[in-house]
Amino acid sequence: MRRVIRSAEFDEFYNLLPSNALIKVKYALNIIADIKVVNTKLAKKAHRYRFLRAAHFSR
């Protein structure tokens, strides 16, 4: 299992999401945290956003 460290910018973004988008973001973060092999498409999409670029994913 990975530990996802979120930035202040991410928390601000996360707290402003509408409920339907929040469900999708929670789902994606759970995939990143729980699954050993993450789809490169998901990783590349997450990397596009500034607040996730510096995020540290550790086991």
Secondary structure in CASP SS format (residue, H / E / C, confidence):
PFRMAT SS
TARGET T0000
AUTHOR 0000-0000-0000
METHOD secondary structure of the structure
MODEL  1
M C 1.00
R C 1.00
R E 1.00
V E 1.00
I C 1.00
R C 1.00
S C 1.00
A H 1.00
E H 1.00
F H 1.00
D H 1.00
E H 1.00
F H 1.00
Y H 1.00
N H 1.00
L C 1.00
L C 1.00
P C 1.00
S H 1.00
N H 1.00
A H 1.00
L H 1.00
I H 1.00
K H 1.00
V H 1.00
K H 1.00
Y H 1.00
A H 1.00
L H 1.00
N H 1.00
I H 1.00
I H 1.00
A H 1.00
D H 1.00
I C 1.00
K C 1.00
V C 1.00
V C 1.00
N C 1.00
T H 1.00
K H 1.00
L H 1.00
A H 1.00
K H 1.00
K H 1.00
A H 1.00
H H 1.00
R C 1.00
Y C 1.00
R H 1.00
F H 1.00
L H 1.00
R H 1.00
A C 1.00
A C 1.00
H C 1.00
F E 1.00
S E 1.00
R C 1.00
END
